[in-house]
Amino acid sequence: MSTATLEEIAELRRLCDVYKLDGRQILARYRNSELADIYNGAGPDSWHDWSRKTLTAVMRLYKPAVLIHDVQFHESDGTLETFDKVVADWKRNTRKIFDAEYPLWTWRMLRPSYRAERAYWYSVMQASNLGISGDIAYAAWQDAHNRRRMEN
C-alpha cells in the first residue's frame, strides 16, 4: 500500500537530489507512479500499515532516505555484500540530511528549541541506523529478495 501521493514522491525525489543522497540514481529507473507503489514508508513490509505510518511520521525528516531504502529493498539480491552497501548508504544519507538541516555551527544553536530539535533528530538517526543494520534487517533483506523472486 502506498503511503505517498505522486506529488509527495516527486518532492522526495527532488530532496534526494538536493541532499545529494547516495544511491539516488536507483530512482531514475522508475516513474513516480511506480515509486508510489514501492514506497511504503519506514519499517519492514511485514509491519501493519499503521505501524509504518507512525514510524514514518516520527522519521519524517529522513523520508528521502526512506524512499531510496525502499527501492533498494525492492531490488534486493539477497546478498550480504549488497545489504552492507544499502546500510552504508542509509547511514551516509541520514547523516547528510541531518547535517544539512541541523548543522552544529549556526547561530540557531543559541536557541534552546533548536538544540532540542537537533538532539531529537540525532537520536532518531542513531536509532534508525541500529534498526536497519542488524540480523533482523538482513533477514528482511533476504525475504524481500525471495518475495521478488517468487513474483517473477
N, C-alpha and C positions, 0 to 999 in steps of 0.2 A: 504494500500500500504506500502510495506516495505521501510524503509529508510536506511537500512544497509545490507551489504553483509554478507555472512556466516563468513568470516574472521573477520569482524568488530564485529559481535555478539560474536565470540569466544574471541576476545580481551576484549570486555566489560564484559563478564562473568569472565574472568581472573582478571580484575581490581576489580570486586565486591569482589573477594576473597582476593586480595592484600590489599584492604582498609578495609576488614572485615565488609562489609556493612550489616546492619540489614535487615532481610528478604531475603537475597540472597539464602536461602535454597529453595525458591519457584522455582528457575531456574532449579533445579535438575530434576523436573518433565517434562522438555521439552528438545527436541533436538534443536540444533542451528537453523535448518531449521524452526522449529515451532516458536522459538523466533523471527526469522526474520519476520515471518508473524504477530506476535503480536506487536512487537516494531514498533511504528510509530513516535518516537521522542517526543520532548517536545511539550506540548499543547494538548488540547482536540481533540477527534476524529472528532468533528463537524467542526473544522477548515479546511481550504483548505490546501492541501499538501504544497504549497509554504510558508504558514504562519508557519506551524510546522517546515519546513526545516530551515526557517530563525531563529526561536526561538531556535531550536536545535543548530544551529551554534553559536548563542550568548551564549548558555549554555554548550558549548562543554566539559568543564571541568567536568560537572556533568552528562555526558551521562551514566555512570554506574548506578547512582541513578535513572535516567530516565528509564533504562531498567527494573529495579526491579519494579518501579512505574507502568509502562505499564502492566507488568504481573499481578501485584496486581489488577489493574483496570480490566484486562481481566477476573479475577476470582471474581470480585465484588459480594458480597452477598447483597448489597444494604443497609446494616445496618449502623447506626451512630457509633456504637461501633467499627466495623472493619474499617470504614473510619477514625476514630480518630487514630487508630493504624497505618494505612497507612501514615497518615500525620506525626505522630511522627517518623516513620521510615524515611520518606523523610528528615525531619529536622535533624535527627541524621546523616543520610548518607551524606547530603551535607556538614555538619559540619566536618565529618570525612575526606572527600575529601579535603575540604578547609584547614583544619589543617595539613594534610599530604603534600599538595603541596605548601602551603603558610604559614609556621609557623611564629609566631611573633618573636621568639628568634632564629635568624640566622644572620650570617654575611651578608647575602644577603640584609638584611633590610637597610644596609648602602647605597644601590643603589636606586636612585630615581625611576628608572624603575620598580624595584621590589615592592616598596611601591605603585606605581600607579597600577600595575597589581593586587596586593593584595587587594587594595581598590575596583577595578573593580569586582573581583570575590566575595568579601564580599557583595557588593551591589547586584550582581546577585543572590547570595544565599538568601539574605533577601527578595528580590522581589519575588523570586520563592516560598519562604515559605509563603508569603501572598497569592500568586496566587493559591496554591494548597490546601489552608485550609479554604476558605470561603464558603458561601452558594452556589455560582455558581459551585464550585468544588464538593460540596456534591451532587448537582443536577446531575452533570456529572457522579458521582459515582453510583447514582441510575439509571441513563439512561444506564450505562454500564451493570448493573445487569439486567435490563429489556430487553435489546437487547440480552444478552446471554440467558435469559430465553425463549425468542421468537425463537431463533435459535435452541434451544433444543426442 
